[in-house]
């Protein structure tokens, strides 16, 4: 028998029953912020795996992720639309690219146990 669900305490009830931003306001989410959310929340990677893919340090990724989450939370609570902004400070990667910044630097990324793309490494 399934245990009955206990009521949860909440301190906020949305004014509308769905997320349908129609306000003129818009929150700008940078591509790197969107990528951090995509890797960590959507693809369920660890912070270190996501940081390696984005070629940044883990603490830098944490900062990007914190900023992105704050913006998304504000958009959801205040029913504001989100637009993606190109800040010209990124480059795209694919499975043919080095899987992380260490391979570029030291030429031995495939030996790292936690490299997220070790199986598809073109330099094995």
BALO-503148 format. One record per residue: residue number from 1; residue in three letters; y, z, x of N, C-alpha, C in turn. Coordinates in steps of 0.1 Angstrom, whole numbers, plus 5000, padded with zeros to 4 digits. Layout:
% residues N
{NUM, ALA, {Y, Z, X}, {Y, Z, X}, {Y, Z, X}} ...
***
This chain:
% residues 124
{1, UNK, {4988, 5000, 5008}, {5000, 5000, 5000}, {5012, 5000, 5009}} {2, UNK, {5022, 4992, 5005}, {5034, 4991, 5013}, {5043, 5002, 5010}} {3, UNK, {5049, 5008, 5020}, {5058, 5019, 5019}, {5071, 5014, 5012}} {4, UNK, {5076, 5021, 5002}, {5089, 5017, 4995}, {5101, 5017, 5004}} {5, UNK, {5109, 5007, 5002}, {5121, 5006, 5011}, {5131, 5016, 5007}} {6, UNK, {5136, 5023, 5018}, {5147, 5033, 5016}, {5160, 5026, 5015}} {7, UNK, {5169, 5031, 5007}, {5183, 5025, 5007}, {5190, 5027, 5020}} {8, UNK, {5197, 5017, 5025}, {5204, 5017, 5037}, {5219, 5020, 5034}} {9, UNK, {5225, 5027, 5043}, {5240, 5030, 5041}, {5248, 5019, 5047}} {10, UNK, {5257, 5013, 5040}, {5266, 5003, 5045}, {5280, 5007, 5042}} {11, UNK, {5289, 5003, 5050}, {5303, 5007, 5049}, {5312, 4995, 5045}} {12, UNK, {5306, 4983, 5042}, {5314, 4971, 5038}, {5306, 4963, 5029}} {13, UNK, {5312, 4957, 5019}, {5306, 4948, 5010}, {5315, 4935, 5010}} {14, UNK, {5309, 4924, 5013}, {5318, 4912, 5013}, {5324, 4908, 5000}} {15, UNK, {5335, 4902, 5000}, {5342, 4898, 4987}, {5335, 4887, 4981}} {16, UNK, {5329, 4878, 4989}, {5322, 4866, 4983}, {5307, 4868, 4986}} {17, UNK, {5299, 4861, 4979}, {5284, 4862, 4981}, {5278, 4852, 4990}} {18, UNK, {5287, 4844, 4996}, {5282, 4834, 5006}, {5293, 4831, 5017}} {19, UNK, {5288, 4826, 5028}, {5298, 4822, 5038}, {5302, 4808, 5036}} {20, UNK, {5315, 4806, 5031}, {5320, 4793, 5028}, {5335, 4793, 5033}} {21, UNK, {5337, 4792, 5045}, {5351, 4793, 5050}, {5360, 4782, 5044}} {22, UNK, {5371, 4787, 5038}, {5380, 4777, 5032}, {5394, 4781, 5036}} {23, UNK, {5396, 4791, 5044}, {5409, 4794, 5048}, {5415, 4784, 5059}} {24, UNK, {5428, 4784, 5060}, {5434, 4776, 5070}, {5432, 4781, 5084}} {25, UNK, {5429, 4794, 5085}, {5426, 4800, 5099}, {5413, 4794, 5105}} {26, UNK, {5413, 4794, 5118}, {5401, 4789, 5125}, {5400, 4797, 5138}} {27, UNK, {5388, 4801, 5141}, {5385, 4807, 5153}, {5379, 4797, 5163}} {28, UNK, {5384, 4797, 5175}, {5380, 4787, 5185}, {5369, 4794, 5194}} {29, UNK, {5357, 4787, 5194}, {5346, 4792, 5202}, {5344, 4781, 5213}} {30, UNK, {5345, 4786, 5225}, {5343, 4777, 5237}, {5328, 4772, 5238}} {31, UNK, {5326, 4761, 5244}, {5312, 4756, 5246}, {5303, 4766, 5253}} {32, UNK, {5309, 4773, 5263}, {5301, 4782, 5271}, {5297, 4794, 5262}} {33, UNK, {5306, 4798, 5253}, {5303, 4809, 5243}, {5292, 4805, 5234}} {34, UNK, {5293, 4793, 5229}, {5283, 4787, 5220}, {5269, 4787, 5227}} {35, UNK, {5269, 4782, 5240}, {5257, 4781, 5248}, {5251, 4795, 5250}} {36, UNK, {5259, 4805, 5253}, {5254, 4819, 5255}, {5247, 4824, 5242}} {37, UNK, {5253, 4821, 5230}, {5246, 4825, 5218}, {5234, 4817, 5215}} {38, UNK, {5234, 4804, 5218}, {5223, 4796, 5216}, {5211, 4800, 5225}} {39, UNK, {5213, 4803, 5237}, {5203, 4807, 5246}, {5197, 4821, 5243}} {40, UNK, {5206, 4830, 5241}, {5201, 4844, 5239}, {5197, 4847, 5225}} {41, UNK, {5204, 4842, 5215}, {5200, 4846, 5201}, {5191, 4835, 5195}} {42, UNK, {5193, 4823, 5197}, {5185, 4812, 5190}, {5172, 4809, 5198}} {43, UNK, {5173, 4808, 5211}, {5161, 4806, 5219}, {5155, 4818, 5224}} {44, UNK, {5161, 4830, 5222}, {5155, 4843, 5225}, {5152, 4844, 5240}} {45, UNK, {5161, 4839, 5249}, {5159, 4841, 5263}, {5165, 4854, 5267}} {46, UNK, {5161, 4860, 5279}, {5167, 4872, 5284}, {5180, 4868, 5290}} {47, UNK, {5188, 4879, 5293}, {5201, 4876, 5299}, {5200, 4869, 5312}} {48, UNK, {5190, 4873, 5320}, {5188, 4867, 5333}, {5184, 4853, 5332}} {49, UNK, {5175, 4849, 5323}, {5171, 4836, 5321}, {5183, 4827, 5317}} {50, UNK, {5190, 4832, 5307}, {5202, 4824, 5302}, {5212, 4823, 5313}} {51, UNK, {5215, 4833, 5321}, {5224, 4833, 5332}, {5220, 4822, 5342}} {52, UNK, {5207, 4822, 5345}, {5202, 4812, 5355}, {5204, 4798, 5350}} {53, UNK, {5201, 4796, 5337}, {5203, 4782, 5331}, {5218, 4778, 5331}} {54, UNK, {5227, 4788, 5329}, {5241, 4785, 5329}, {5247, 4785, 5343}} {55, UNK, {5240, 4789, 5353}, {5244, 4789, 5367}, {5256, 4799, 5368}} {56, UNK, {5255, 4811, 5361}, {5265, 4821, 5363}, {5257, 4834, 5365}} {57, UNK, {5264, 4844, 5370}, {5258, 4858, 5371}, {5255, 4864, 5358}} {58, UNK, {5246, 4874, 5358}, {5243, 4880, 5346}, {5255, 4888, 5339}} {59, UNK, {5263, 4894, 5348}, {5275, 4901, 5342}, {5285, 4891, 5336}} {60, UNK, {5286, 4880, 5342}, {5295, 4869, 5337}, {5290, 4865, 5323}} {61, UNK, {5277, 4863, 5322}, {5271, 4859, 5310}, {5273, 4870, 5299}} {62, UNK, {5272, 4882, 5303}, {5274, 4893, 5293}, {5288, 4893, 5288}} {63, UNK, {5298, 4890, 5297}, {5312, 4889, 5292}, {5314, 4877, 5283}} {64, UNK, {5308, 4866, 5286}, {5309, 4854, 5277}, {5303, 4857, 5264}} {65, UNK, {5291, 4863, 5264}, {5283, 4866, 5252}, {5291, 4876, 5243}} {66, UNK, {5297, 4886, 5249}, {5304, 4897, 5242}, {5316, 4890, 5234}} {67, UNK, {5323, 4882, 5241}, {5334, 4875, 5235}, {5330, 4866, 5224}} {68, UNK, {5319, 4859, 5226}, {5314, 4850, 5215}, {5309, 4858, 5203}} {69, UNK, {5302, 4869, 5205}, {5297, 4877, 5194}, {5309, 4883, 5186}} {70, UNK, {5319, 4887, 5193}, {5331, 4893, 5186}, {5338, 4882, 5177}} {71, UNK, {5339, 4870, 5182}, {5345, 4859, 5175}, {5336, 4855, 5163}} {72, UNK, {5323, 4854, 5164}, {5314, 4851, 5153}, {5315, 4862, 5143}} {73, UNK, {5315, 4875, 5147}, {5315, 4886, 5138}, {5328, 4885, 5130}} {74, UNK, {5339, 4883, 5136}, {5352, 4882, 5129}, {5352, 4871, 5119}} {75, UNK, {5346, 4859, 5123}, {5346, 4848, 5114}, {5337, 4851, 5102}} {76, UNK, {5326, 4858, 5103}, {5317, 4861, 5092}, {5324, 4871, 5083}} {77, UNK, {5330, 4882, 5088}, {5336, 4892, 5080}, {5349, 4887, 5073}} {78, UNK, {5357, 4880, 5080}, {5370, 4875, 5074}, {5368, 4861, 5068}} {79, UNK, {5356, 4856, 5067}, {5354, 4843, 5061}, {5363, 4832, 5067}} {80, UNK, {5363, 4831, 5080}, {5372, 4822, 5087}, {5362, 4811, 5093}} {81, UNK, {5367, 4799, 5094}, {5359, 4788, 5099}, {5359, 4789, 5115}} {82, UNK, {5349, 4783, 5121}, {5347, 4783, 5135}, {5348, 4768, 5140}} {83, UNK, {5356, 4766, 5151}, {5356, 4753, 5157}, {5353, 4754, 5171}} {84, UNK, {5346, 4744, 5177}, {5342, 4745, 5191}, {5352, 4738, 5199}} {85, UNK, {5356, 4744, 5210}, {5366, 4739, 5219}, {5360, 4735, 5232}} {86, UNK, {5364, 4723, 5237}, {5361, 4718, 5250}, {5371, 4723, 5260}} {87, UNK, {5367, 4732, 5269}, {5376, 4738, 5279}, {5375, 4731, 5293}} {88, UNK, {5367, 4720, 5294}, {5366, 4713, 5306}, {5361, 4721, 5318}} {89, UNK, {5354, 4732, 5315}, {5349, 4740, 5326}, {5334, 4742, 5324}} {90, UNK, {5326, 4731, 5323}, {5312, 4731, 5321}, {5306, 4718, 5326}} {91, UNK, {5293, 4718, 5328}, {5286, 4706, 5330}, {5273, 4707, 5323}} {92, UNK, {5268, 4696, 5318}, {5255, 4696, 5310}, {5243, 4696, 5320}} {93, UNK, {5232, 4702, 5316}, {5220, 4703, 5324}, {5209, 4697, 5315}} {94, UNK, {5199, 4692, 5322}, {5187, 4688, 5315}, {5175, 4692, 5323}} {95, UNK, {5163, 4688, 5319}, {5151, 4692, 5326}, {5150, 4685, 5340}} {96, UNK, {5158, 4675, 5342}, {5158, 4668, 5355}, {5167, 4675, 5365}} {97, UNK, {5177, 4683, 5360}, {5186, 4690, 5368}, {5179, 4703, 5374}} {98, UNK, {5185, 4708, 5385}, {5180, 4721, 5390}, {5180, 4731, 5380}} {99, UNK, {5170, 4740, 5379}, {5169, 4749, 5369}, {5179, 4761, 5370}} {100, UNK, {5184, 4763, 5382}, {5194, 4774, 5384}, {5201, 4772, 5397}} {101, UNK, {5212, 4780, 5398}, {5220, 4778, 5410}, {5213, 4781, 5423}} {102, UNK, {5203, 4789, 5423}, {5196, 4793, 5436}, {5189, 4781, 5442}} {103, UNK, {5184, 4771, 5435}, {5178, 4760, 5441}, {5188, 4752, 5448}} {104, UNK, {5200, 4750, 5442}, {5210, 4743, 5449}, {5214, 4749, 5462}} {105, UNK, {5215, 4762, 5462}, {5219, 4770, 5473}, {5209, 4771, 5484}} {106, UNK, {5197, 4775, 5480}, {5186, 4778, 5490}, {5174, 4769, 5490}} {107, UNK, {5173, 4760, 5481}, {5163, 4750, 5480}, {5149, 4756, 5478}} {108, UNK, {5148, 4768, 5471}, {5135, 4774, 5469}, {5134, 4780, 5455}} {109, UNK, {5141, 4775, 5445}, {5141, 4781, 5432}, {5127, 4782, 5426}} {110, UNK, {5119, 4772, 5428}, {5105, 4772, 5422}, {5097, 4784, 5426}} {111, UNK, {5100, 4791, 5436}, {5093, 4803, 5440}, {5097, 4815, 5433}} {112, UNK, {5108, 4814, 5426}, {5113, 4826, 5418}, {5104, 4828, 5406}} {113, UNK, {5099, 4840, 5404}, {5090, 4842, 5393}, {5097, 4841, 5379}} {114, UNK, {5110, 4845, 5378}, {5117, 4845, 5366}, {5125, 4833, 5363}} {115, UNK, {5123, 4822, 5370}, {5131, 4810, 5368}, {5126, 4804, 5354}} {116, UNK, {5135, 4802, 5345}, {5131, 4798, 5331}, {5125, 4784, 5330}} {117, UNK, {5127, 4775, 5340}, {5122, 4761, 5340}, {5113, 4758, 5351}} {118, UNK, {5106, 4768, 5356}, {5098, 4766, 5368}, {5087, 4755, 5366}} {119, UNK, {5081, 4755, 5354}, {5070, 4745, 5351}, {5075, 4731, 5352}} {120, UNK, {5088, 4729, 5348}, {5094, 4715, 5348}, {5102, 4712, 5360}} {121, UNK, {5100, 4720, 5370}, {5108, 4718, 5382}, {5106, 4704, 5389}} {122, UNK, {5116, 4696, 5391}, {5114, 4683, 5397}, {5112, 4684, 5412}} {123, UNK, {5114, 4695, 5418}, {5114, 4696, 5432}, {5101, 4704, 5437}} {124, UNK, {5091, 4705, 5429}, {5079, 4713, 5433}, {5072, 4706, 5444}} 
***
